[in-house]
Amino acid sequence: MRYISIIFILVTMFLTSCNESKKQPSMESSSKPTEMTNNFSLEGTWEANYIMGAPKDLGEIYPHGAPKITFDLEKETTGGQTGCNNFSAPIKIDGNSIQFNEAMAVTRKMCPDMTGEKLFLETLKKINKFSISEEGNTLNLIIGDIAAMRLHKL
């Protein structure tokens, strides 16, 4: 009887330990973007490679280069290029929530086609969340639950 109790305890411990290892997520097997709460990963310059609702390929609506965003988290500001003009604005970040101030300062250089700039600025004003890939090289700017803009780190 004593041996049966010992075997029962050992088998229970073994099964419990196997079950615990299944619950631990593997960092290597996950390729899903992670919502970052470490705001320092936003720091730096990012270039857009996708904007929701773009009527054409980004190369066509941004002939002088895709929009770029630079985050300065210490000053709580952002700025960059719209594909035509330069912009700057204060930002609010809390965890993975982000809010671009609607009162953006934008230069007023006249460009042949303002479609791309208008799309970029209007989309940016609606962004309310962000996520960064585990590799740290892709930034998704999100409206609700939809990735409205995707950028890569420069």
Secondary structure, DSSP 4 states (H G I P E B T S, - for coil): -HHHHHHHHHHHHHHHHHHHHHHSPPTTT--SPBPP--GGGG-EEEEEEEETT-SS-HHHH-TT---EEEEETTTTEEEEE-SSSEEEEEEEEETTEEEE-SS-EE-----S--HHHHHHHHHHHH--EEEE-TTS-EEEEEETTEEEEEEEE-
